[in-house]
Amino acid sequence: MKHAVTAALALACAASHAQTQVKVYGVMDAGLVAEYGSPGGNRTGVTGGVASGSRLGFKGTEDLGGGLSANFVLESGINIDTGTSGQGGVLFGRQAWVGLAGAFGSVSAGRQLSPYYKVLRDVADPFADGLAGQAMNIIAGYRRIDNSVVYGTPKLAGWSAEVAYGAGEVPGGLAVNGTRKRVFSGTLNYAAGALAVSLGHHRREDALLPDHIGNTLLAARYRVGAVTAHAALVRARGLGGETSRDALLGLAYAAGPHRVLFSAIRHDDGSAAHRDASQFGVGYLYALSRRSDIYTAYGHIDNDNGAAFRVGNATDDGNGNAAFNLGFRHAF
């Protein structure tokens, strides 16, 4: 009898170990946004997702044995100011993917963040794609890829890479299906100690024309004590072959609950119109706890020769050439 009980307990533990571990998580962010210099005049309102997009997510991992695991993420965006769904009402518009991870690295399929975007957010931008000073006011980020397969290599001596392919899935003949709306995105990354350097490229075929857009990004981040320096260079190709260049310099200072952010971006348009622009942004965050903070930020863009860049935030493209933010964020 004793042996039978021991065997039953062992089987129960093994079954429990094999079960998928699911975590519910989220971010709730709401703030006051004041915009200046918009064509319709200045305006002030309450906006959701100013520093980070508000979300509710589910992620899980199952140990399959032999160093192999299965994992998934389902993440829904929320417009917390109105209670509606973000990303145009898509149920899991932020992320929806399933994958495998092991000694070979990781592979996943679904709606996913592009490797290029993750480098822009995590390495280049001290504002991490949020608040009025974010880099994506000027630099295109290409956040997500539908119908995508992503492969990430294991990290070796500080080096790693990530590549993504997004199937266009445009109805029509073979020639159209083979090219239209396809996406290629990839990064080569080095991270060791205080230094992180990444080279990224993102290319997307047009949905209607035999043409494409593409960005190449070189980004670096270096920490010295409480200060983190950020830098990036971007070369962009638009439809029709027009090119532009962007340069970013930024600093982040963290001490106790205090965090101060600053960045400056220069956009040089390669077309005959020379629609250049310059942006500077400054931000301050105060951590009330490990999961909650209050924030304020200001961003300003000078547009030249008819350029139309706007100061936005994590979930809003913005309407003017300057904006002030004040808000609260909680993660769980």
C-alpha positions in Angstrom: 0.0 0.0 0.0 2.8 2.3 0.9 4.5 1.8 -2.5 1.2 2.4 -4.3 0.7 5.7 -2.5 4.3 6.7 -3.3 3.8 5.8 -7.0 0.6 7.8 -7.2 2.2 10.8 -5.7 5.1 10.6 -8.1 2.7 10.4 -11.1 0.7 13.3 -9.8 3.9 15.4 -9.4 5.0 14.4 -13.0 1.6 15.4 -14.4 1.6 18.7 -12.6 5.2 19.4 -13.8 4.0 18.8 -17.4 1.1 21.2 -17.2 1.4 24.6 -18.9 2.2 27.4 -16.6 0.0 30.3 -17.5 0.4 33.9 -16.3 -2.1 36.8 -16.5 -0.4 40.2 -16.8 -1.1 43.7 -17.9 -0.4 47.4 -18.0 -2.9 50.1 -17.2 -1.8 53.6 -18.2 -3.7 56.9 -18.4 -2.6 60.4 -18.6 -3.3 64.0 -19.5 -2.1 65.1 -23.0 -1.9 68.7 -24.1 -1.1 69.2 -27.8 0.1 72.4 -29.4 0.5 73.6 -33.0 -2.1 71.3 -34.6 -4.1 72.6 -37.6 -7.3 72.5 -35.6 -5.8 74.4 -32.7 -4.4 73.4 -29.3 -6.3 70.8 -27.4 -6.1 68.9 -24.1 -7.6 65.6 -23.1 -7.3 62.3 -21.2 -5.6 59.6 -23.2 -4.9 55.9 -22.4 -1.5 54.4 -23.1 0.7 57.5 -23.0 3.9 55.9 -21.6 3.0 52.3 -22.4 0.1 50.8 -24.3 -2.5 49.5 -21.8 -3.0 45.8 -22.2 -4.3 42.5 -20.8 -2.2 39.5 -21.7 -1.9 35.8 -21.2 1.4 33.9 -21.6 2.3 30.3 -20.9 5.1 27.8 -21.0 5.1 24.0 -20.9 8.3 22.0 -20.3 8.4 19.3 -22.9 11.5 17.7 -21.6 15.0 17.4 -23.0 15.5 21.2 -22.8 12.5 21.8 -25.1 9.5 24.0 -24.2 6.3 25.2 -25.8 5.1 28.8 -25.2 2.5 31.2 -26.3 1.4 34.9 -25.9 -2.1 36.4 -26.3 -2.1 40.1 -25.7 -5.0 42.5 -26.1 -4.7 46.2 -26.3 -7.1 48.4 -24.3 -8.0 52.1 -24.7 -8.3 52.7 -21.0 -9.9 56.1 -21.5 -12.9 54.6 -23.2 -12.7 50.9 -22.4 -12.7 49.9 -26.0 -10.2 47.5 -27.7 -7.0 48.9 -29.1 -5.3 48.2 -32.5 -8.5 49.0 -34.4 -10.7 46.6 -32.4 -8.6 43.4 -33.0 -9.1 41.1 -30.1 -5.5 40.2 -29.5 -4.1 43.1 -31.6 -0.9 43.5 -29.6 0.4 40.0 -29.9 -0.9 36.5 -30.7 1.7 33.7 -31.2 2.7 30.2 -30.3 6.2 28.7 -30.4 8.9 26.4 -29.3 12.2 27.1 -27.5 15.3 25.0 -26.9 19.0 24.6 -27.4 18.4 25.6 -31.1 17.0 28.9 -30.1 13.3 29.8 -30.5 10.8 29.7 -33.3 7.3 31.2 -33.2 4.3 31.9 -35.5 1.5 34.4 -35.5 1.1 38.2 -35.0 4.4 39.3 -33.5 6.6 42.3 -32.8 9.2 42.8 -35.5 12.9 42.3 -34.6 13.6 45.8 -36.0 11.1 47.4 -33.7 12.4 45.7 -30.6 15.9 47.1 -31.3 14.5 50.6 -31.9 12.5 50.4 -28.6 15.0 48.6 -26.4 18.4 49.8 -27.6 18.0 53.1 -29.5 15.2 55.0 -27.7 15.6 56.2 -24.1 11.9 56.7 -24.1 11.3 53.0 -25.0 8.5 53.9 -27.5 6.4 56.0 -25.1 5.7 59.5 -24.0 6.0 62.7 -26.1 9.8 62.3 -26.6 9.6 58.8 -28.3 11.8 58.1 -31.3 8.8 56.9 -33.4 7.5 60.4 -33.8 10.3 60.7 -36.4 11.7 57.2 -37.1 9.3 54.6 -38.5 9.2 51.6 -36.2 7.0 48.9 -37.9 5.8 47.4 -34.7 4.0 44.2 -35.7 4.0 41.6 -38.4 1.0 39.6 -39.2 1.2 36.0 -40.6 4.8 35.9 -39.4 7.4 33.3 -38.5 10.2 34.5 -36.2 13.4 32.6 -35.4 15.8 33.7 -32.7 19.3 32.2 -32.3 20.8 31.2 -29.0 23.1 33.7 -27.5 26.8 32.9 -28.0 29.6 35.0 -26.5 27.3 38.0 -26.4 26.1 37.6 -30.0 22.6 36.7 -31.1 20.3 37.3 -34.1 16.6 37.3 -34.9 14.9 37.1 -38.3 11.2 37.3 -39.2 9.2 36.6 -42.4 5.7 37.8 -42.8 3.6 36.2 -45.6 1.7 38.8 -47.6 -1.3 36.6 -48.3 -2.7 38.9 -50.9 -5.4 37.3 -53.1 -4.6 37.0 -56.8 -2.2 35.4 -59.2 1.0 33.7 -58.2 3.1 36.8 -59.0 1.0 38.8 -56.6 0.9 36.2 -53.9 4.7 35.8 -54.1 5.6 39.4 -53.4 2.8 41.8 -52.3 2.8 42.8 -48.6 5.6 40.4 -47.7 7.8 41.5 -44.8 11.4 40.7 -44.0 12.8 41.9 -40.6 16.0 40.9 -38.9 18.6 42.0 -36.4 22.2 41.1 -35.4 22.8 41.9 -31.8 25.7 42.1 -29.4 25.2 42.6 -25.7 27.9 42.2 -22.9 28.0 44.0 -19.6 27.2 47.7 -20.1 27.3 47.7 -23.9 24.6 46.7 -26.4 24.9 47.2 -30.2 22.4 46.1 -32.8 22.1 46.3 -36.6 18.6 45.9 -37.9 16.8 45.9 -41.3 13.1 45.9 -42.1 11.6 45.6 -45.6 7.9 45.6 -46.5 6.5 45.1 -50.0 3.7 47.3 -51.1 0.2 45.9 -51.2 -0.6 47.2 -54.6 2.5 48.3 -56.5 5.7 46.4 -57.3 7.6 48.6 -54.8 8.8 48.4 -51.2 9.9 50.5 -48.2 12.8 49.6 -46.0 14.8 50.8 -43.0 18.3 50.0 -41.9 19.2 50.8 -38.3 22.4 50.8 -36.3 21.8 51.4 -32.6 23.9 51.4 -29.5 23.3 51.7 -25.7 26.0 52.1 -23.0 25.6 52.3 -19.3 28.0 54.2 -17.0 26.9 54.2 -13.4 23.4 55.8 -13.3 23.7 57.2 -16.8 22.7 55.3 -20.0 23.7 56.8 -23.4 21.7 55.9 -26.5 22.6 56.5 -30.2 21.2 55.5 -33.5 21.6 56.0 -37.2 18.8 55.1 -39.7 18.7 55.0 -43.5 15.1 54.8 -44.8 13.8 54.1 -48.3 10.3 55.1 -49.2 8.0 54.1 -52.1 9.4 55.4 -55.3 13.0 55.1 -54.1 13.1 58.3 -52.0 15.6 58.2 -49.2 16.1 59.9 -45.8 18.4 59.6 -42.9 17.8 59.9 -39.2 20.3 60.4 -36.3 19.4 60.0 -32.6 21.3 60.9 -29.4 19.8 60.2 -26.0 20.5 60.0 -22.3 18.7 58.3 -19.4 19.6 58.9 -15.7 18.3 56.7 -13.0 18.7 57.2 -9.2 16.5 55.6 -6.7 12.9 56.1 -7.7 13.8 58.9 -10.1 14.4 58.5 -13.9 15.2 61.4 -16.3 15.0 61.0 -20.0 16.3 63.1 -22.9 16.7 62.6 -26.6 17.3 64.7 -29.8 16.6 63.5 -33.3 17.5 64.9 -36.7 15.7 63.9 -39.9 17.3 64.7 -43.2 15.0 64.2 -46.2 16.9 63.1 -49.4 14.2 64.4 -51.8 14.4 67.6 -53.7 11.8 69.1 -51.3 14.2 68.7 -48.3 11.4 68.2 -45.8 13.7 68.0 -42.8 12.8 68.0 -39.2 14.3 68.1 -35.7 12.9 66.8 -32.4 13.9 67.1 -28.8 12.1 65.4 -25.9 12.5 65.4 -22.1 10.8 63.2 -19.6 10.7 62.4 -15.8 9.3 59.3 -14.1 8.9 58.7 -10.4 8.5 55.1 -9.2 5.9 54.8 -6.4 6.6 51.1 -6.2 8.1 48.3 -8.3 4.9 48.2 -10.4 3.5 51.8 -10.3 4.9 55.1 -11.5 3.9 58.7 -12.4 5.4 60.4 -15.4 5.6 63.7 -17.2 7.2 64.5 -20.6 7.4 67.2 -23.2 8.3 66.8 -26.9 8.7 69.4 -29.7 9.3 69.0 -33.4 10.5 71.7 -35.8 9.2 70.8 -39.3 10.9 72.4 -42.4 9.6 72.9 -45.9 6.2 71.2 -45.4 7.3 68.2 -43.3 4.4 67.0 -41.2 5.9 65.0 -38.3 3.7 65.1 -35.2 4.4 64.5 -31.5 2.5 61.4 -30.3 2.9 58.8 -27.5 2.7 55.1 -27.1 -0.7 54.7 -28.6 -1.6 58.0 -30.3 0.2 59.5 -33.4 -0.6 63.0 -32.1 -1.9 66.1 -33.9 0.5 68.9 -33.2 4.2 69.7 -33.4 4.5 69.8 -29.5 2.9 67.9 -26.6 3.0 67.7 -22.8 2.2 64.6 -20.9 1.3 63.9 -17.2 0.0 60.5 -16.1 0.1 57.4 -14.1 1.0 53.8 -15.0 0.5 50.5 -13.2 1.8 47.0 -14.2 0.6 43.7 -12.8 
